[in-house]
Amino acid sequence: MASTDQRVDVVVVGAGLSGLRAAVELETAGLRYVVLEALDRVGGRTLTVPSYPARDNSFIELGAAWINDSNQSEMYSLAKEFGFKLIQQRAEGDSLYQTKSGNVSTIPYDHPCPLTEDQALEFQKFLEKFSEYVERSDLDQPYIGPDAKELDSMTAHDFANKNLGGGISTTLSTMLTRALLGVESHEVSALFLVDFVKSGTGLINIMGDLEHNGQYLRNSHGNGSFAVGLARKLKRDSLKLSSPVQSIVQTEDDCVTTTHSGVAYRSKKVIVSVPSNLYHRIQFTPNLPPSKLALSKSSMGFYSKTVFVFATSWWRDANLSGSFSSEDGPITFTRDTCVPDLGQFSITCFHVGEPGRRLAQLSSQDRRKVVWSQFRAAFQTVVQSVPQPINVVEKHWMEEPWVQGNPIPVMKPGLMTSKDGKRLWEPFHHVYFVGAETSRVWKGYMEGAVRSGARGAKDIIAQLAVLSQL
């Protein structure tokens, strides 16, 4: 073992929003701590870059993109504290929809797809029945709800067929799991999906772009600046970038956390702020219990983005929302991501689930070619000519070795109601686990991340206070 050259009260593994929020709590409590981050930057699954190489005053999001000012109170408070200007997501104009056969049609902004009169009734029933399951589920202990066993015995696809009437409900369930989780509906437990929606305050809120909804506000300063702002609150030299953790060794009284470069830190407690699917990349001694190892086998959703930056917002002039959805990809859906006050005009294309995985098999050059071809063909059904973008930026989160996907690891049927699935939040001796997936509310979102970080740190602070009195 490497010689221990630093002693602290707490080691925090990971400088995403959850790890940084935990560290801020430790700083406020006057504890000694160090934050070890594998990447060469802070922010984890938030990533903001300039919209154009020559500009440093307008940005695009390659990671987490939205907050709201009501039920995401932690993120909104940070935005106000840091003085960020928030702008509303565009939620007007016509949207475009492409079927598997390639036909593109214009639909109202608030429609998920083209609907006949009968299908509109089916859609409404889908919303009502799904929402009934969400309402009955238990937010704090989802594995004990009245429908828990039944829902965890089937995939979201089977749930839509059996419990929600099939038909258009099956299509909607796939759209839902792709958009929210980056997976196909047959790849995730129905209970996991219901709980995820519950954590986002309901189906309408988690899918919508209006007030109180999950996609209501964007940060004109870029969401990567949230992590930068939190990092500035920490003690100087307490944050170590490019320091991936290799091992965590626990004894009866303390822990030794060692990085890949051989630097070791002895601490009373450790906060692990990495997704559960990456637990296996850290060597734990003693080994993690079966419950944690089972969780590490959860698969992270597939999410990637291509952002087209333009000289003008030409689609707005044509009364288009900038929203385009496709049943078969490579673009799954798009959103208008302009910041007009800063002269930034962009549409972000999301490639998620199976369409995203297929796209990822191509070279970077071929990816851009097929995405642009689909994008231009779709919008040219409405506008006479789609101008060439002035910049194109893409991000494939599976290529990040210390992230390996977005937005959250998902559970297959049977895990949530097992003894293993019930222990996602439990500490392992001196090691505590945080991260967006461990939050009770807004799982997988920035809001869930900061809440989980605060929760983990406060648990440790309370525990250390008790120990100091013994």
C-alpha positions in Angstrom: 0.0 0.0 0.0 1.2 3.5 -0.7 2.3 5.6 2.2 -0.5 7.8 3.6 0.7 11.4 3.3 -2.6 13.1 4.1 -5.2 12.7 6.9 -8.6 14.2 6.5 -12.0 13.6 8.1 -13.8 12.7 4.8 -12.7 11.7 1.3 -15.2 12.6 -1.4 -14.9 10.5 -4.6 -16.2 12.4 -7.6 -16.6 16.1 -8.4 -19.9 16.1 -10.1 -22.7 18.1 -8.6 -23.4 15.6 -5.9 -19.8 15.3 -4.7 -19.3 19.0 -4.8 -22.5 19.7 -2.9 -21.4 17.2 -0.3 -18.0 18.9 0.0 -19.7 22.3 0.5 -21.6 20.8 3.4 -18.3 19.5 4.9 -16.6 22.8 4.4 -19.5 24.6 6.2 -19.3 22.1 9.1 -15.5 22.8 9.5 -14.4 19.3 8.6 -11.2 18.4 6.8 -11.8 16.8 3.4 -10.4 16.2 0.0 -12.4 15.7 -3.3 -10.8 13.3 -5.8 -12.0 13.6 -9.4 -11.0 11.2 -12.2 -11.7 13.7 -15.0 -9.6 16.8 -15.7 -12.7 19.0 -14.9 -15.5 19.3 -12.4 -19.2 18.8 -13.3 -19.5 15.1 -14.1 -22.5 14.7 -16.5 -22.8 18.5 -16.9 -20.7 19.9 -19.6 -20.8 23.4 -21.2 -18.7 24.5 -24.2 -18.6 27.6 -26.3 -21.2 27.7 -29.1 -18.5 28.7 -31.5 -14.7 28.4 -31.1 -14.1 32.1 -31.4 -16.8 33.1 -28.9 -16.5 32.9 -25.1 -19.8 34.6 -24.2 -22.4 32.1 -25.5 -22.6 28.4 -24.7 -24.2 25.1 -25.5 -25.0 22.2 -23.2 -23.5 18.8 -24.0 -24.8 17.3 -20.7 -27.7 18.1 -18.3 -29.7 21.0 -19.7 -32.7 22.2 -17.7 -34.0 23.2 -14.3 -37.2 24.9 -13.0 -37.9 27.5 -10.4 -40.6 25.7 -8.3 -40.1 22.0 -7.5 -36.3 22.1 -8.2 -35.7 24.5 -5.4 -32.0 23.5 -4.8 -30.9 24.2 -8.3 -33.0 27.4 -8.5 -31.4 28.7 -5.3 -27.9 28.0 -6.6 -28.8 29.8 -9.9 -29.9 32.9 -7.9 -26.9 32.7 -5.6 -24.5 32.6 -8.5 -26.3 35.3 -10.4 -27.2 33.2 -13.5 -29.7 34.5 -16.0 -32.3 31.8 -16.7 -34.3 31.7 -19.9 -37.5 29.8 -20.6 -37.5 26.9 -23.0 -39.3 27.6 -26.3 -42.7 25.9 -26.1 -44.5 27.3 -29.1 -44.8 26.8 -32.8 -45.3 23.7 -34.8 -43.3 20.5 -34.3 -42.2 17.8 -36.8 -42.6 14.0 -36.5 -41.1 11.3 -38.6 -42.5 7.8 -38.8 -40.4 4.6 -39.3 -41.2 4.8 -43.0 -39.6 8.2 -43.2 -42.8 10.3 -43.6 -42.6 13.7 -41.9 -45.6 15.6 -40.7 -46.4 18.8 -38.8 -48.0 18.4 -35.3 -49.0 20.8 -32.5 -46.2 21.4 -30.0 -47.9 19.6 -27.2 -48.6 16.4 -29.1 -46.2 13.5 -28.8 -47.0 12.3 -32.3 -49.7 12.5 -35.0 -52.9 11.4 -33.4 -56.3 10.5 -34.9 -59.3 11.2 -32.9 -59.4 7.7 -31.5 -55.6 7.8 -30.8 -56.0 11.1 -28.9 -58.5 9.4 -26.6 -56.0 6.5 -26.2 -53.3 9.0 -25.4 -55.4 10.6 -22.7 -56.2 7.2 -21.2 -52.5 6.4 -21.2 -51.8 9.6 -19.3 -54.5 8.9 -16.8 -53.8 5.2 -16.1 -50.0 5.7 -16.0 -50.5 8.6 -13.6 -52.7 6.4 -11.3 -49.8 4.0 -10.9 -47.5 6.9 -10.2 -49.8 8.3 -7.6 -50.1 5.0 -5.8 -46.4 4.3 -5.7 -44.3 5.0 -2.5 -41.7 7.7 -3.1 -39.5 6.8 -0.1 -39.8 3.0 -0.4 -40.9 2.3 -4.0 -40.4 -1.5 -3.4 -43.4 -1.7 -1.0 -46.0 0.1 -3.0 -49.3 -1.7 -3.7 -48.3 -2.4 -7.3 -44.6 -2.9 -6.6 -44.2 -6.6 -7.0 -46.4 -6.7 -10.2 -44.6 -3.8 -11.8 -41.2 -5.1 -11.0 -42.0 -8.5 -12.6 -42.3 -7.0 -16.0 -40.6 -4.6 -18.4 -42.1 -1.2 -19.3 -43.0 -2.6 -22.7 -45.0 -5.4 -21.2 -46.6 -3.0 -18.7 -47.8 -0.8 -21.6 -49.3 -3.8 -23.4 -50.8 -5.5 -20.3 -51.9 -2.7 -18.0 -52.2 0.4 -20.3 -54.1 -1.0 -23.2 -51.4 -1.6 -25.8 -51.8 0.1 -29.1 -50.4 3.6 -29.0 -49.5 3.1 -25.3 -46.7 0.7 -26.5 -45.3 3.4 -28.8 -45.6 6.0 -26.0 -43.8 3.8 -23.5 -40.8 3.5 -25.9 -40.8 7.3 -26.4 -40.9 7.7 -22.7 -38.1 5.4 -21.8 -35.9 6.7 -24.5 -36.4 10.3 -23.6 -36.1 9.9 -19.9 -33.7 7.0 -19.4 -31.9 6.5 -22.8 -33.1 2.9 -23.0 -35.7 0.9 -24.9 -38.9 0.0 -23.0 -38.1 -3.7 -23.0 -34.8 -3.0 -21.2 -36.1 -1.5 -17.9 -38.4 -2.6 -15.1 -41.9 -1.0 -15.2 -41.5 -0.2 -11.5 -38.2 1.6 -12.1 -39.9 3.8 -14.7 -42.9 4.5 -12.5 -40.6 5.4 -9.6 -38.5 7.6 -11.8 -41.6 9.5 -13.0 -42.8 9.8 -9.4 -39.5 11.3 -8.4 -40.0 13.9 -11.1 -43.3 14.9 -9.6 -45.5 13.1 -12.2 -45.7 12.4 -15.8 -46.8 15.8 -17.0 -44.1 17.6 -15.1 -41.3 15.3 -15.9 -42.0 15.4 -19.7 -43.2 19.0 -20.1 -41.5 22.3 -21.0 -43.8 24.7 -19.2 -43.7 26.2 -15.7 -43.1 23.6 -12.9 -42.0 21.1 -15.6 -38.6 19.4 -15.9 -37.6 21.3 -19.1 -38.8 24.8 -18.2 -35.6 26.9 -17.7 -32.1 26.9 -19.2 -29.0 28.7 -17.8 -27.6 31.2 -20.3 -24.3 30.9 -18.4 -24.2 27.2 -19.0 -24.9 24.4 -16.4 -21.2 23.6 -16.1 -20.9 26.9 -14.2 -23.0 25.3 -11.3 -20.1 22.9 -10.6 -17.5 25.7 -11.0 -19.5 27.9 -8.5 -19.7 25.0 -6.0 -16.0 24.3 -6.4 -15.1 27.9 -5.6 -16.7 27.5 -2.2 -14.2 24.8 -1.2 -11.0 25.2 0.6 -8.0 25.8 -1.6 -6.1 22.7 -2.7 -9.0 20.5 -1.4 -10.0 19.5 -5.0 -7.8 17.1 -6.9 -8.5 16.7 -10.6 -7.2 13.8 -12.8 -7.1 11.7 -9.7 -9.1 8.5 -10.3 -9.5 6.4 -7.2 -8.1 2.9 -7.4 -9.0 1.4 -4.0 -10.8 2.1 -0.7 -9.6 0.0 2.2 -11.7 0.0 5.4 -10.6 -1.0 8.8 -12.7 -0.9 12.0 -11.8 2.7 12.6 -11.0 4.4 9.3 -10.4 4.2 5.6 -7.5 4.6 3.2 -8.4 5.8 -0.3 -5.7 5.5 -2.9 -5.6 7.0 -6.3 -4.2 5.4 -9.5 -1.1 7.5 -9.1 -0.4 6.0 -5.6 -1.4 9.0 -3.5 -3.3 7.8 -0.4 -5.6 9.6 2.1 -6.6 8.3 5.5 -10.1 9.4 6.6 -12.8 8.6 9.0 -15.5 8.4 6.3 -15.7 8.3 2.5 -18.4 9.6 0.2 -18.6 7.8 -3.1 -20.3 10.1 -5.7 -20.0 8.0 -8.9 -22.8 6.1 -10.7 -23.5 2.6 -9.4 -22.5 1.1 -12.7 -18.9 2.3 -12.0 -18.6 0.8 -8.5 -16.6 -2.1 -10.0 -13.9 0.2 -11.1 -12.9 0.8 -7.5 -11.3 -2.0 -5.5 -13.1 -2.2 -2.2 -11.6 -4.0 0.8 -13.5 -5.7 2.3 -15.5 -6.3 -0.9 -18.7 -4.6 -1.4 -21.7 -6.6 -0.2 -23.8 -8.5 -2.8 -26.4 -5.8 -2.6 -24.0 -3.1 -3.9 -22.4 -5.5 -6.4 -25.8 -6.3 -7.9 -26.5 -2.6 -8.3 -23.2 -2.2 -10.1 -24.5 -4.4 -12.9 -27.2 -1.9 -13.7 -26.8 -0.4 -17.2 -26.4 3.3 -17.8 -28.7 4.7 -20.4 -27.4 5.7 -23.8 -27.4 9.5 -24.5 -25.5 11.5 -27.0 -26.0 14.9 -28.6 -25.3 16.7 -31.8 -25.7 20.5 -31.6 -26.2 22.5 -34.8 -25.3 26.2 -34.3 -26.7 28.6 -36.9 -26.3 32.3 -37.7 -30.0 32.9 -37.2 -33.1 31.2 -35.7 -34.6 30.5 -39.2 -37.0 27.9 -37.8 -38.7 30.5 -35.6 -39.3 32.7 -38.6 -41.3 29.7 -40.0 -43.3 29.3 -36.8 -41.5 26.1 -35.9 -40.8 25.1 -32.3 -37.5 23.5 -33.2 -38.8 20.2 -31.9 -38.5 17.2 -34.2 -39.1 13.6 -33.2 -38.3 10.4 -35.1 -39.5 6.8 -34.5 -36.3 5.3 -35.8 -33.5 7.8 -35.5 -30.7 8.6 -35.8 -32.2 11.7 -34.3 -34.6 10.7 -31.6 -35.8 14.2 -30.7 -34.6 17.8 -30.9 -35.0 21.0 -28.9 -34.5 24.7 -29.6 -31.6 25.7 -27.4 -31.1 29.3 -28.4 -30.0 32.2 -26.2 -31.2 35.1 -28.4 -29.8 37.8 -26.2 -26.3 36.5 -26.7 -26.7 35.9 -30.4 -26.6 32.1 -29.9 -29.0 30.2 -32.2 -28.9 26.4 -32.0 -31.0 23.2 -32.1 -29.8 20.2 -30.1 -30.4 16.7 -31.5 -30.6 13.9 -29.0 -29.6 10.3 -29.9 -30.8 8.0 -27.3 -31.6 4.3 -26.7 -31.2 1.9 -29.7 -31.1 4.6 -32.4 -28.3 6.2 -30.5 -26.4 3.0 -30.2 -26.6 2.4 -33.9 -25.4 5.9 -34.6 -22.4 5.4 -32.3 -21.1 2.5 -34.5 -20.3 5.0 -37.3 -17.2 7.2 -37.6 -17.5 10.8 -36.4 -17.6 12.0 -40.0 -20.3 9.5 -41.0 -22.3 10.4 -37.9 -22.4 14.0 -38.7 -23.3 13.2 -42.3 -26.4 11.0 -41.5 -27.6 13.3 -38.7 -27.4 16.4 -40.9 -29.1 14.6 -43.8 -32.0 13.6 -41.6 -32.3 17.0 -39.9 -32.2 18.9 -43.2 -34.7 16.7 -45.0 -37.2 16.9 -42.1 -37.1 20.7 -41.8 -37.2 21.2 -45.5 -40.7 19.8 -45.5 -41.7 23.2 -44.1 -38.9 25.7 -44.9 -37.7 26.2 -48.5 -34.0 25.9 -47.6 -32.2 24.9 -44.4 -29.0 26.9 -44.1 -25.7 25.3 -43.3 -24.7 25.5 -39.6 -21.8 27.7 -38.6 -20.7 25.1 -36.1 -21.5 21.5 -35.2 -20.6 19.9 -31.8 -21.3 16.3 -30.7 -20.9 14.5 -27.5 -21.1 10.7 -26.9 -21.2 10.0 -23.2 -20.4 6.3 -23.6 -16.9 7.4 -24.6 -16.3 9.0 -21.2 -14.6 6.1 -19.3 -15.6 7.6 -15.9 -19.2 8.2 -16.9 -20.1 5.6 -19.6 -23.5 7.0 -20.4 -26.3 9.2 -19.3 -28.5 10.1 -17.4 -28.8 7.3 -14.8 -28.2 3.5 -14.4 -31.5 1.6 -14.9 -32.7 -1.5 -13.2 -34.1 -4.5 -15.0 -37.2 -6.4 -13.7 -36.8 -8.1 -10.3 -34.0 -5.9 -8.9 -35.9 -3.1 -7.2 -38.1 -5.4 -5.0 -35.2 -7.7 -4.2 -33.2 -7.3 -1.0 -30.4 -5.9 -3.1 -32.5 -3.2 -4.8 -33.7 -2.0 -1.5 -30.2 -1.0 -0.4 -29.3 1.6 -3.0 -28.9 4.3 -0.4 -27.4 2.3 2.5 -23.8 3.0 3.5 -21.2 0.2 3.7 -19.5 0.6 7.1 -17.6 3.9 6.7 -18.5 4.4 3.0 -21.5 6.5 2.0 -23.1 6.5 -1.5 -24.6 9.6 -3.2 -25.4 10.6 -6.7 -28.5 11.5 -8.8 -29.8 7.9 -8.8 -29.8 7.8 -5.0 -32.1 10.9 -4.6 -35.7 10.4 -3.6 -36.8 13.2 -5.9 -35.7 14.2 -9.4 -33.5 11.1 -9.9 -31.1 11.5 -12.7 -31.4 15.3 -12.7 -29.1 18.0 -11.4 -31.7 18.6 -8.6 -31.5 15.0 -7.5 -27.7 15.2 -7.6 -27.3 18.2 -5.3 -30.0 16.9 -2.9 -28.2 13.5 -2.6 -24.9 15.2 -2.0 -26.3 17.3 0.8 -28.0 14.2 2.3 -24.9 12.1 2.3 -22.7 14.8 3.9 -25.3 15.6 6.6 -25.5 11.9 7.5 -21.7 11.8 8.0 -21.6 15.1 9.8 -24.2 13.8 12.3 -22.4 10.5 12.7 -19.0 12.2 13.3 -20.7 14.4 15.9 -22.0 11.4 17.7 -18.5 9.7 17.6 -16.8 12.8 19.0 -19.0 12.6 22.1 -18.1 9.0 22.9 
